[in-house]
Amino acid sequence: MRNIRRGSVNMQVYIELLLLGVVSLSHGAIQRPDYDDTPNPEFLNPSWMASLPDDQPLSEVTMPGTHNTMALYGGVYAECQTWSLASQLRAGVRFLDVRVRHVKGNLTIHHGVSYQRAHFGHVLEGIAEFLEEFPSETVLMRVKEEFSETYDIYGAVVSYIHHYANWDLLWHSRLVPTMEEARGKLIILQDFPGPDLGMRYGSLDIADDWKVPTLLHVEEKWQSVHEHLEAAPAGNKAQIFLTFSSGAGVFAFPRAVAQRINPQLYDYLRAKTDQNQRLGIICMDFPASPMIQMIIDFQLREVTKRRKALYSGPHKLSLSSLTKKLMTLKAVNV
């Protein structure tokens, strides 16, 4: 009898969790340190890459990104962000995940069947304007075909670039650039067939276990995120690591998953703030400014230490003492 009752209780909990993933958390905006579905970021950080050394490879930069960057409309199943593209870039986001639908040469922005009230030209114009204002930065953009199966978007993408941006805005190489080479550039991570426009999306080390059938599967999703972040510091330094913390399913829409994954990600990052590790790109749904800042701070902390070591001591340094300090730092970093 007790087993029957326990089974009934477990089934009730299961049903409640399923419904929670579908109908709850959909009303009222929330702004927490780890999660933000309000219209505007709490604070901005538009030029954080200016502090990165010119000779630092982009593959060694830890940076924030957004999953389905332009998915602001379509209801709880389609919406993954609430900030505009301009707000995301100014908040510090440097990896964009852009999905285009190809119809008669046009490239509209979609998340599944949901049209996002924009086309690819709007995205290119927004990035170009941002990089013109903040030339110390770079933007990485995955471009993928969505809700169409032409498998032939290359020509349309090239046409849009010429019409809405500038061909010289692009990084035209499969090689990972240094920060000096990347500044002011849009790096297309090409997730479609055709000649090279930039880097190939498949060349990255990617963890994107996006299927989260119900909220009962959130812990499995977090384990995937955790394992890839743990692998990043010791991974190939010449390869960009990309970890998606986003996920969704029939009984777990993006907001519900983000409200459960983002706090775990925030706690994970906070516990590692003194370790100066390369984590790569961390791609999120509904990130918050404090979370973005924490991700940005990973490599800036190492740069700050180097500068403090260089300029510590007397205010006036002789040429010989300065040379000795530089040689010491070089020996330490070898």
C-alpha positions as a Markdown table, in Angstrom:
| # | Residue | x | y | z |
|---|---|---|---|---|
| 1 | Met | 0.0 | 0.0 | 0.0 |
| 2 | Arg | 2.8 | 2.4 | 0.9 |
| 3 | Asn | 4.6 | 1.6 | -2.4 |
| 4 | Ile | 1.4 | 2.5 | -4.3 |
| 5 | Arg | 1.1 | 5.8 | -2.4 |
| 6 | Arg | 4.8 | 6.6 | -2.9 |
| 7 | Gly | 4.3 | 5.8 | -6.6 |
| 8 | Ser | 1.4 | 8.2 | -6.7 |
| 9 | Val | 3.3 | 10.9 | -5.0 |
| 10 | Asn | 6.3 | 10.5 | -7.4 |
| 11 | Met | 4.0 | 10.6 | -10.4 |
| 12 | Gln | 2.4 | 13.8 | -9.0 |
| 13 | Val | 5.8 | 15.4 | -8.5 |
| 14 | Tyr | 6.8 | 14.3 | -12.0 |
| 15 | Ile | 3.6 | 15.9 | -13.6 |
| 16 | Glu | 4.1 | 19.1 | -11.5 |
| 17 | Leu | 7.7 | 19.4 | -12.8 |
| 18 | Leu | 6.6 | 18.8 | -16.4 |
| 19 | Leu | 3.9 | 21.5 | -16.1 |
| 20 | Leu | 6.4 | 23.9 | -14.3 |
| 21 | Gly | 8.6 | 23.7 | -17.4 |
| 22 | Val | 5.8 | 24.7 | -19.6 |
| 23 | Val | 3.6 | 27.2 | -17.8 |
| 24 | Ser | 5.6 | 28.7 | -15.0 |
| 25 | Leu | 8.2 | 31.4 | -14.9 |
| 26 | Ser | 6.6 | 33.1 | -17.9 |
| 27 | His | 5.2 | 36.2 | -16.2 |
| 28 | Gly | 7.2 | 39.1 | -14.7 |
| 29 | Ala | 10.8 | 40.1 | -15.6 |
| 30 | Ile | 13.6 | 38.9 | -13.3 |
| 31 | Gln | 17.0 | 40.5 | -12.9 |
| 32 | Arg | 19.4 | 38.4 | -10.8 |
| 33 | Pro | 23.3 | 38.3 | -10.9 |
| 34 | Asp | 23.0 | 35.1 | -13.0 |
| 35 | Tyr | 19.8 | 35.5 | -15.0 |
| 36 | Asp | 18.2 | 38.5 | -16.6 |
| 37 | Asp | 15.1 | 38.6 | -18.8 |
| 38 | Thr | 14.4 | 42.3 | -18.4 |
| 39 | Pro | 14.7 | 44.6 | -21.5 |
| 40 | Asn | 18.0 | 46.2 | -20.6 |
| 41 | Pro | 21.3 | 45.0 | -19.0 |
| 42 | Glu | 22.0 | 46.1 | -15.5 |
| 43 | Phe | 25.3 | 47.7 | -16.6 |
| 44 | Leu | 27.4 | 47.8 | -19.8 |
| 45 | Asn | 31.0 | 46.8 | -20.7 |
| 46 | Pro | 31.5 | 47.7 | -24.3 |
| 47 | Ser | 35.3 | 47.8 | -24.7 |
| 48 | Trp | 36.6 | 45.2 | -22.3 |
| 49 | Met | 38.9 | 43.6 | -25.0 |
| 50 | Ala | 40.9 | 46.8 | -25.1 |
| 51 | Ser | 42.8 | 45.5 | -22.0 |
| 52 | Leu | 43.8 | 42.2 | -23.7 |
| 53 | Pro | 47.4 | 41.9 | -25.0 |
| 54 | Asp | 47.7 | 42.2 | -28.8 |
| 55 | Asp | 49.7 | 39.0 | -29.0 |
| 56 | Gln | 47.1 | 36.9 | -27.1 |
| 57 | Pro | 45.5 | 34.3 | -29.4 |
| 58 | Leu | 41.7 | 34.5 | -29.6 |
| 59 | Ser | 41.6 | 30.8 | -28.6 |
| 60 | Glu | 43.0 | 31.7 | -25.2 |
| 61 | Val | 40.4 | 34.4 | -24.5 |
| 62 | Thr | 37.4 | 33.6 | -22.2 |
| 63 | Met | 34.4 | 35.4 | -23.4 |
| 64 | Pro | 30.6 | 35.5 | -23.0 |
| 65 | Gly | 28.2 | 34.6 | -25.8 |
| 66 | Thr | 24.5 | 34.2 | -26.4 |
| 67 | His | 22.6 | 31.2 | -27.8 |
| 68 | Asn | 20.1 | 32.1 | -30.5 |
| 69 | Thr | 21.1 | 35.7 | -30.1 |
| 70 | Met | 18.2 | 37.3 | -32.0 |
| 71 | Ala | 15.4 | 35.0 | -30.6 |
| 72 | Leu | 13.4 | 37.8 | -28.7 |
| 73 | Tyr | 9.9 | 36.9 | -30.0 |
| 74 | Gly | 7.6 | 33.9 | -30.4 |
| 75 | Gly | 6.5 | 33.0 | -26.9 |
| 76 | Val | 8.2 | 31.0 | -24.2 |
| 77 | Tyr | 9.2 | 28.1 | -26.5 |
| 78 | Ala | 11.1 | 30.4 | -28.9 |
| 79 | Glu | 12.4 | 33.3 | -26.8 |
| 80 | Cys | 16.0 | 32.9 | -25.6 |
| 81 | Gln | 17.0 | 36.5 | -25.0 |
| 82 | Thr | 15.3 | 39.8 | -24.1 |
| 83 | Trp | 18.2 | 42.2 | -24.8 |
| 84 | Ser | 18.5 | 43.7 | -28.3 |
| 85 | Leu | 21.7 | 43.0 | -30.3 |
| 86 | Ala | 23.1 | 46.4 | -29.5 |
| 87 | Ser | 22.5 | 45.9 | -25.8 |
| 88 | Gln | 24.1 | 42.5 | -25.9 |
| 89 | Leu | 27.2 | 43.8 | -27.6 |
| 90 | Arg | 27.5 | 46.7 | -25.2 |
| 91 | Ala | 27.0 | 44.5 | -22.2 |
| 92 | Gly | 30.1 | 42.5 | -23.3 |
| 93 | Val | 28.8 | 39.6 | -25.4 |
| 94 | Arg | 31.3 | 38.7 | -28.1 |
| 95 | Phe | 29.9 | 35.5 | -29.5 |
| 96 | Leu | 26.6 | 35.6 | -31.4 |
| 97 | Asp | 24.6 | 32.6 | -32.6 |
| 98 | Val | 22.5 | 33.7 | -35.6 |
| 99 | Arg | 20.0 | 31.6 | -37.5 |
| 100 | Val | 18.8 | 32.6 | -40.9 |
| 101 | Arg | 15.9 | 31.4 | -43.1 |
| 102 | His | 16.7 | 31.4 | -46.8 |
| 103 | Val | 13.7 | 32.2 | -49.0 |
| 104 | Lys | 14.1 | 33.5 | -52.6 |
| 105 | Gly | 17.5 | 35.0 | -51.8 |
| 106 | Asn | 16.3 | 36.7 | -48.6 |
| 107 | Leu | 17.8 | 35.8 | -45.2 |
| 108 | Thr | 15.3 | 36.4 | -42.4 |
| 109 | Ile | 16.1 | 35.7 | -38.8 |
| 110 | His | 14.2 | 32.7 | -37.3 |
| 111 | His | 14.2 | 30.5 | -34.3 |
| 112 | Gly | 12.4 | 27.4 | -35.7 |
| 113 | Val | 9.1 | 28.6 | -37.1 |
| 114 | Ser | 9.2 | 31.9 | -35.2 |
| 115 | Tyr | 10.2 | 34.9 | -37.3 |
| 116 | Gln | 12.2 | 37.3 | -35.2 |
| 117 | Arg | 11.2 | 40.6 | -36.9 |
| 118 | Ala | 14.7 | 41.1 | -38.4 |
| 119 | His | 16.8 | 40.0 | -41.4 |
| 120 | Phe | 20.5 | 39.3 | -41.7 |
| 121 | Gly | 21.2 | 42.8 | -42.9 |
| 122 | His | 20.0 | 44.2 | -39.5 |
| 123 | Val | 22.5 | 42.0 | -37.7 |
| 124 | Leu | 25.4 | 43.0 | -40.0 |
| 125 | Glu | 24.6 | 46.7 | -39.7 |
| 126 | Gly | 24.5 | 46.4 | -35.9 |
| 127 | Ile | 27.8 | 44.6 | -35.7 |
| 128 | Ala | 29.5 | 47.1 | -38.1 |
| 129 | Glu | 28.2 | 50.1 | -36.1 |
| 130 | Phe | 29.4 | 48.6 | -32.9 |
| 131 | Leu | 32.9 | 47.8 | -34.2 |
| 132 | Glu | 33.2 | 51.2 | -35.7 |
| 133 | Glu | 32.5 | 52.7 | -32.3 |
| 134 | Phe | 34.6 | 50.2 | -30.4 |
| 135 | Pro | 37.5 | 49.2 | -32.7 |
| 136 | Ser | 39.3 | 47.5 | -29.9 |
| 137 | Glu | 36.7 | 44.7 | -29.9 |
| 138 | Thr | 36.0 | 41.7 | -32.1 |
| 139 | Val | 32.8 | 39.8 | -32.7 |
| 140 | Leu | 32.5 | 36.1 | -33.5 |
| 141 | Met | 29.2 | 35.1 | -35.2 |
| 142 | Arg | 28.0 | 31.6 | -35.9 |
| 143 | Val | 25.8 | 31.6 | -39.0 |
| 144 | Lys | 23.4 | 28.7 | -39.5 |
| 145 | Glu | 20.4 | 27.9 | -41.7 |
| 146 | Glu | 17.2 | 27.6 | -39.8 |
| 147 | Phe | 13.7 | 26.6 | -40.9 |
| 148 | Ser | 14.7 | 26.1 | -44.5 |
| 149 | Glu | 16.6 | 23.4 | -46.2 |
| 150 | Thr | 18.2 | 25.0 | -49.3 |
| 151 | Tyr | 21.7 | 24.1 | -48.1 |
| 152 | Asp | 22.8 | 26.9 | -50.4 |
| 153 | Ile | 22.9 | 30.2 | -48.4 |
| 154 | Tyr | 26.5 | 31.1 | -49.3 |
| 155 | Gly | 25.6 | 33.4 | -52.2 |
| 156 | Ala | 22.9 | 35.2 | -50.2 |
| 157 | Val | 25.3 | 35.7 | -47.2 |
| 158 | Val | 28.0 | 37.2 | -49.4 |
| 159 | Ser | 25.4 | 39.5 | -51.0 |
| 160 | Tyr | 24.2 | 40.7 | -47.6 |
| 161 | Ile | 27.7 | 41.3 | -46.4 |
| 162 | His | 28.5 | 43.5 | -49.5 |
| 163 | His | 25.2 | 45.4 | -49.2 |
| 164 | Tyr | 24.9 | 45.9 | -45.4 |
| 165 | Ala | 28.5 | 45.9 | -44.2 |
| 166 | Asn | 32.0 | 45.8 | -45.7 |
| 167 | Trp | 33.9 | 42.9 | -47.1 |
| 168 | Asp | 37.0 | 44.2 | -45.3 |
| 169 | Leu | 35.1 | 43.9 | -42.0 |
| 170 | Leu | 35.6 | 40.1 | -42.1 |
| 171 | Trp | 38.5 | 38.0 | -40.9 |
| 172 | His | 39.2 | 36.1 | -44.1 |
| 173 | Ser | 41.1 | 33.0 | -42.7 |
| 174 | Arg | 40.5 | 29.7 | -41.1 |
| 175 | Leu | 43.3 | 30.4 | -38.7 |
| 176 | Val | 42.7 | 31.6 | -35.2 |
| 177 | Pro | 43.8 | 35.3 | -35.1 |
| 178 | Thr | 45.6 | 37.1 | -32.3 |
| 179 | Met | 43.8 | 40.0 | -30.6 |
| 180 | Glu | 45.7 | 42.5 | -32.7 |
| 181 | Glu | 44.6 | 40.8 | -35.9 |
| 182 | Ala | 41.0 | 40.4 | -34.6 |
| 183 | Arg | 40.4 | 43.9 | -33.4 |
| 184 | Gly | 37.6 | 45.7 | -35.4 |
| 185 | Lys | 36.8 | 42.4 | -37.3 |
| 186 | Leu | 33.7 | 40.3 | -37.6 |
| 187 | Ile | 34.8 | 36.6 | -37.5 |
| 188 | Ile | 32.2 | 34.5 | -39.2 |
| 189 | Leu | 32.0 | 30.9 | -37.8 |
| 190 | Gln | 30.7 | 29.3 | -41.0 |
| 191 | Asp | 28.1 | 26.6 | -40.2 |
| 192 | Phe | 27.0 | 26.1 | -43.8 |
| 193 | Pro | 28.6 | 24.8 | -47.1 |
| 194 | Gly | 30.6 | 27.0 | -49.5 |
| 195 | Pro | 34.0 | 28.6 | -49.9 |
| 196 | Asp | 35.6 | 30.1 | -46.8 |
| 197 | Leu | 34.2 | 33.3 | -45.4 |
| 198 | Gly | 36.1 | 33.0 | -42.2 |
| 199 | Met | 36.6 | 30.2 | -39.6 |
| 200 | Arg | 34.7 | 27.0 | -39.8 |
| 201 | Tyr | 32.2 | 26.4 | -36.9 |
| 202 | Gly | 33.1 | 22.8 | -36.8 |
| 203 | Ser | 36.8 | 23.6 | -36.1 |
| 204 | Leu | 35.8 | 24.6 | -32.5 |
| 205 | Asp | 35.7 | 22.1 | -29.6 |
| 206 | Ile | 31.9 | 22.3 | -28.9 |
| 207 | Ala | 29.6 | 21.1 | -26.2 |
| 208 | Asp | 26.0 | 21.7 | -27.2 |
| 209 | Asp | 23.8 | 19.1 | -25.6 |
| 210 | Trp | 20.7 | 21.3 | -26.0 |
| 211 | Lys | 18.0 | 18.7 | -25.6 |
| 212 | Val | 16.5 | 18.9 | -22.1 |
| 213 | Pro | 13.2 | 17.0 | -22.4 |
| 214 | Thr | 11.9 | 18.0 | -19.0 |
| 215 | Leu | 13.1 | 19.8 | -15.9 |
| 216 | Leu | 14.0 | 16.4 | -14.5 |
| 217 | His | 16.8 | 16.4 | -17.0 |
| 218 | Val | 18.4 | 19.7 | -16.0 |
| 219 | Glu | 21.1 | 18.0 | -13.9 |
| 220 | Glu | 22.2 | 16.0 | -16.9 |
| 221 | Lys | 22.5 | 19.2 | -18.9 |
| 222 | Trp | 24.6 | 20.8 | -16.1 |
| 223 | Gln | 26.9 | 17.8 | -16.0 |
| 224 | Ser | 27.6 | 18.3 | -19.8 |
| 225 | Val | 28.4 | 21.9 | -19.2 |
| 226 | His | 30.5 | 21.2 | -16.2 |
| 227 | Glu | 32.6 | 18.5 | -17.9 |
| 228 | His | 33.4 | 20.7 | -20.9 |
| 229 | Leu | 34.3 | 23.7 | -18.8 |
| 230 | Glu | 36.6 | 21.5 | -16.7 |
| 231 | Ala | 38.3 | 20.2 | -19.9 |
| 232 | Ala | 38.8 | 23.7 | -21.4 |
| 233 | Pro | 41.8 | 24.8 | -19.3 |
| 234 | Ala | 43.9 | 21.8 | -20.3 |
| 235 | Gly | 42.6 | 21.5 | -23.8 |
| 236 | Asn | 44.3 | 22.5 | -27.0 |
| 237 | Lys | 45.2 | 26.2 | -26.6 |
| 238 | Ala | 45.2 | 26.6 | -30.4 |
| 239 | Gln | 41.5 | 25.6 | -30.5 |
| 240 | Ile | 38.6 | 27.7 | -29.4 |
| 241 | Phe | 36.4 | 26.0 | -26.8 |
| 242 | Leu | 32.6 | 26.7 | -27.0 |
| 243 | Thr | 30.2 | 25.6 | -24.2 |
| 244 | Phe | 26.5 | 26.1 | -24.5 |
| 245 | Ser | 24.7 | 26.3 | -21.2 |
| 246 | Ser | 21.3 | 26.7 | -23.0 |
| 247 | Gly | 18.8 | 23.9 | -23.4 |
| 248 | Ala | 15.1 | 23.3 | -24.1 |
| 249 | Gly | 12.5 | 20.6 | -24.6 |
| 250 | Val | 8.8 | 20.0 | -24.9 |
| 251 | Phe | 8.4 | 20.2 | -21.1 |
| 252 | Ala | 11.3 | 22.6 | -20.4 |
| 253 | Phe | 11.3 | 25.9 | -22.3 |
| 254 | Pro | 14.5 | 28.0 | -22.4 |
| 255 | Arg | 13.6 | 30.4 | -19.6 |
| 256 | Ala | 12.9 | 27.5 | -17.2 |
| 257 | Val | 16.2 | 25.8 | -18.1 |
| 258 | Ala | 18.2 | 29.0 | -17.8 |
| 259 | Gln | 16.7 | 29.8 | -14.4 |
| 260 | Arg | 18.1 | 26.5 | -13.2 |
| 261 | Ile | 21.4 | 26.2 | -15.1 |
| 262 | Asn | 22.5 | 29.9 | -14.8 |
| 263 | Pro | 22.8 | 29.8 | -11.0 |
| 264 | Gln | 24.9 | 26.7 | -11.1 |
| 265 | Leu | 27.1 | 28.3 | -13.8 |
| 266 | Tyr | 27.4 | 31.4 | -11.7 |
| 267 | Asp | 28.5 | 29.5 | -8.6 |
| 268 | Tyr | 31.0 | 27.4 | -10.6 |
| 269 | Leu | 32.6 | 30.5 | -12.0 |
| 270 | Arg | 32.7 | 32.3 | -8.7 |
| 271 | Ala | 34.5 | 29.3 | -7.1 |
| 272 | Lys | 37.2 | 29.6 | -9.8 |
| 273 | Thr | 37.8 | 33.3 | -9.8 |
| 274 | Asp | 41.4 | 33.0 | -8.5 |
| 275 | Gln | 42.5 | 30.3 | -10.9 |
| 276 | Asn | 43.1 | 32.3 | -14.1 |
| 277 | Gln | 41.9 | 29.5 | -16.4 |
| 278 | Arg | 41.0 | 29.6 | -20.1 |
| 279 | Leu | 37.4 | 28.6 | -20.4 |
| 280 | Gly | 36.7 | 29.6 | -23.9 |
| 281 | Ile | 33.3 | 30.9 | -25.1 |
| 282 | Ile | 30.4 | 30.4 | -22.6 |
| 283 | Cys | 27.2 | 30.7 | -24.5 |
| 284 | Met | 24.0 | 31.4 | -22.5 |
| 285 | Asp | 20.3 | 32.1 | -22.6 |
| 286 | Phe | 19.2 | 35.2 | -20.6 |
| 287 | Pro | 22.7 | 36.0 | -19.1 |
| 288 | Ala | 23.0 | 38.8 | -16.5 |
| 289 | Ser | 25.6 | 41.6 | -16.5 |
| 290 | Pro | 27.3 | 40.3 | -13.3 |
| 291 | Met | 27.6 | 36.9 | -14.9 |
| 292 | Ile | 29.1 | 38.4 | -18.1 |
| 293 | Gln | 31.5 | 40.5 | -16.0 |
| 294 | Met | 32.6 | 37.5 | -14.1 |
| 295 | Ile | 33.4 | 35.7 | -17.4 |
| 296 | Ile | 35.2 | 38.8 | -18.7 |
| 297 | Asp | 37.3 | 39.0 | -15.6 |
| 298 | Phe | 39.0 | 35.6 | -16.0 |
| 299 | Gln | 41.7 | 36.8 | -18.4 |
| 300 | Leu | 41.8 | 40.4 | -17.3 |
| 301 | Arg | 42.9 | 39.3 | -13.8 |
| 302 | Glu | 46.0 | 37.7 | -15.4 |
| 303 | Val | 46.7 | 40.9 | -17.4 |
| 304 | Thr | 46.4 | 43.0 | -14.2 |
| 305 | Lys | 48.8 | 40.8 | -12.3 |
| 306 | Arg | 51.4 | 41.2 | -15.1 |
| 307 | Arg | 51.0 | 45.0 | -15.1 |
| 308 | Lys | 51.3 | 45.2 | -11.3 |
| 309 | Ala | 54.4 | 43.1 | -11.4 |
| 310 | Leu | 55.9 | 45.3 | -14.0 |
| 311 | Tyr | 55.2 | 48.6 | -12.4 |
| 312 | Ser | 55.4 | 47.7 | -8.7 |
| 313 | Gly | 58.1 | 49.2 | -6.5 |
| 314 | Pro | 59.6 | 52.8 | -6.8 |
| 315 | His | 57.8 | 55.2 | -9.0 |
| 316 | Lys | 60.9 | 55.8 | -11.0 |
| 317 | Leu | 62.6 | 52.8 | -12.6 |
| 318 | Ser | 66.0 | 52.9 | -14.3 |
| 319 | Leu | 66.2 | 51.3 | -17.7 |
| 320 | Ser | 68.3 | 48.5 | -16.3 |
| 321 | Ser | 65.8 | 47.7 | -13.5 |
| 322 | Leu | 62.9 | 47.8 | -16.0 |
| 323 | Thr | 64.8 | 45.4 | -18.3 |
| 324 | Lys | 65.4 | 43.0 | -15.4 |
| 325 | Lys | 61.7 | 43.0 | -14.6 |
| 326 | Leu | 60.7 | 42.3 | -18.2 |
| 327 | Met | 63.2 | 39.5 | -18.4 |
| 328 | Thr | 61.9 | 38.0 | -15.1 |
| 329 | Leu | 58.4 | 38.1 | -16.3 |
| 330 | Lys | 59.4 | 36.5 | -19.6 |
| 331 | Ala | 61.2 | 33.7 | -17.8 |
| 332 | Val | 58.2 | 33.1 | -15.6 |
| 333 | Asn | 55.8 | 32.9 | -18.6 |
| 334 | Val | 58.0 | 30.5 | -20.6 |
